[in-house]
Amino acid sequence: SMAYDRRNPNLYHRSGGGGNALPSSYRNKALLIIAATALYTAFLYHSGGAGQFLGGSVTPDPALVEAARNGLSNMASSGRKLQISTWNIAAINNNPFEYWITYDENPEYENIMTNIEAFLEAPGDKDVAVSEVFTEDMFTELEKRMEGVGWDNVRSYWDDDFKKRKIISGFMKDPLLGS
């Protein structure tokens, strides 16, 4: 159960207060990893990054670029701030609920996380076909966008497999998809 698998973020904290939280060997390893990551990121940026894997340059839709510029400009002029969240689906473990925190200021957070866990563990009749959540129209729109950037067509995977799977037992818990 995920509720009992919480990680202590202060794993290496020394008692007694003061000083560095990590021994120098950990600190040195962390600095080495950060430096290596920075160098690798600079290399990828300099070499063209993901664009190299897409078969050349990718030109965004001009209407989309203009809409984004206008939206950000309107947001900035009204004094609003951009707040975003991301989920790195390319991570080794792509489960956004794996690391769950305690949030004393809002007890509903614990409630929603417990409810999500219960649903994932026993979805019952709510374990519906993927096509009920990600509709045919949504797939067709995705397919058009993928074609627009030159990606291979995946319609056969959708029609023959994924749209028929159940959202939890056949998709989220499939070990080949990153369960």
C-alpha positions in Angstrom: 0.0 0.0 0.0 1.4 3.4 -1.0 0.2 5.1 2.2 2.7 3.1 4.3 5.6 3.5 1.8 6.4 7.2 2.5 10.0 8.3 2.3 11.7 10.3 5.0 13.1 13.4 3.2 15.7 14.0 6.0 17.3 10.5 5.7 20.8 11.9 6.0 20.2 14.6 8.5 22.5 14.5 11.6 21.0 15.1 15.0 22.4 17.8 17.2 21.8 20.6 14.7 24.3 22.8 13.0 26.9 21.8 10.4 26.3 20.2 7.1 23.4 17.8 6.7 25.4 15.4 4.6 28.8 13.8 5.2 31.5 15.2 2.8 31.5 11.9 0.8 27.8 12.3 -0.1 28.3 16.0 -0.7 31.2 15.3 -3.1 29.2 12.6 -4.9 26.2 15.0 -5.2 28.4 17.7 -6.6 30.0 15.3 -9.1 26.5 14.1 -10.3 25.3 17.7 -10.6 28.4 18.7 -12.6 28.1 15.7 -14.9 24.4 16.4 -15.4 25.1 20.0 -16.3 27.8 19.0 -18.8 25.6 16.4 -20.4 22.7 18.9 -20.6 25.0 21.5 -22.2 26.2 18.8 -24.7 22.6 17.9 -25.6 21.6 21.6 -25.9 24.6 22.3 -28.2 24.0 19.2 -30.3 20.3 20.0 -31.0 18.7 17.9 -28.3 15.6 15.9 -29.1 15.3 17.6 -32.5 18.0 15.3 -33.7 15.8 12.3 -33.0 12.8 13.8 -34.8 14.7 13.8 -38.1 15.6 17.4 -38.5 14.1 20.6 -37.3 10.5 20.8 -36.0 8.6 23.9 -37.0 5.8 24.7 -34.6 2.4 25.7 -35.9 2.5 29.5 -36.4 -1.1 29.9 -35.1 -0.2 28.0 -31.9 3.0 30.2 -31.4 0.9 33.3 -31.9 -1.8 32.1 -29.5 0.8 31.2 -26.9 2.5 34.6 -27.2 -0.8 36.4 -26.9 -1.9 34.4 -23.9 1.4 34.9 -22.0 1.4 38.6 -22.9 -2.2 39.0 -21.6 -1.3 37.1 -18.5 1.8 39.2 -17.8 0.0 42.5 -18.4 -2.8 41.5 -15.9 -0.2 40.7 -13.2 -1.0 36.9 -13.1 1.8 34.4 -12.6 2.2 31.1 -14.6 1.8 28.1 -12.3 2.5 24.7 -13.9 3.0 21.1 -13.0 4.8 18.5 -15.0 5.0 14.7 -15.0 8.1 13.2 -16.6 6.5 10.2 -18.3 10.0 9.2 -19.5 11.2 8.6 -16.0 12.2 5.1 -14.9 9.2 5.0 -12.6 6.4 7.1 -14.1 3.9 6.8 -11.2 3.1 10.3 -10.0 1.6 8.9 -6.8 4.6 7.0 -5.6 6.0 9.7 -3.5 3.3 11.2 -1.4 3.8 13.8 1.2 2.1 14.9 4.4 0.4 18.2 4.0 -0.9 19.2 7.5 -2.4 22.5 6.3 -5.0 20.6 4.1 -6.3 17.3 5.5 -8.2 16.8 2.2 -4.9 16.1 0.5 -4.5 12.9 2.6 -8.1 12.1 1.8 -7.7 12.4 -2.0 -4.4 10.4 -2.0 -6.1 7.6 0.0 -9.0 7.6 -2.4 -6.7 7.5 -5.4 -4.8 4.6 -3.8 -8.1 2.7 -3.1 -9.2 3.3 -6.7 -5.9 2.0 -8.2 -6.0 -1.0 -5.9 -9.6 -1.9 -6.5 -11.3 0.0 -9.3 -14.3 -2.3 -9.6 -16.8 -1.2 -12.2 -14.9 2.1 -12.7 -12.1 0.1 -14.5 -13.6 1.1 -17.9 -12.2 0.8 -21.4 -9.5 3.4 -22.3 -11.7 4.5 -25.1 -14.3 5.7 -22.6 -11.7 8.1 -21.1 -9.6 8.9 -24.1 -12.2 9.0 -26.8 -12.0 8.3 -30.5 -12.1 12.0 -31.3 -9.3 12.7 -28.9 -7.2 10.0 -30.5 -7.9 11.3 -34.0 -6.8 14.8 -32.9 -3.6 13.3 -31.4 -3.1 11.3 -34.6 -3.3 14.5 -36.7 -0.8 16.3 -34.5 1.6 13.3 -34.7 1.3 13.2 -38.5 2.0 17.0 -38.5 5.4 16.5 -37.0 6.2 13.5 -39.1 5.8 10.7 -36.5 4.8 7.2 -37.5 1.1 6.4 -37.5 0.0 4.3 -34.5 -3.7 3.8 -35.4 -3.3 0.0 -35.5 -2.0 -0.1 -31.9 -5.0 2.1 -30.9 -7.6 0.1 -32.8 -6.3 -3.4 -32.1 -5.1 -3.0 -28.5 -5.0 0.1 -26.4 -8.6 1.5 -26.8 -10.0 -1.9 -25.7 -7.9 -2.2 -22.5 -9.2 -1.3 -19.1 -7.8 1.9 -17.7 -6.3 0.4 -14.5 -6.0 -3.4 -14.9 -5.1 -3.2 -18.6 -3.1 0.0 -18.8 -1.9 1.6 -15.6 -0.9 -1.8 -14.2 0.6 -3.2 -17.4 4.3 -3.8 -16.5 5.4 -3.2 -20.1 4.0 0.4 -19.9 5.7 1.3 -16.6 3.5 0.0 -13.9 
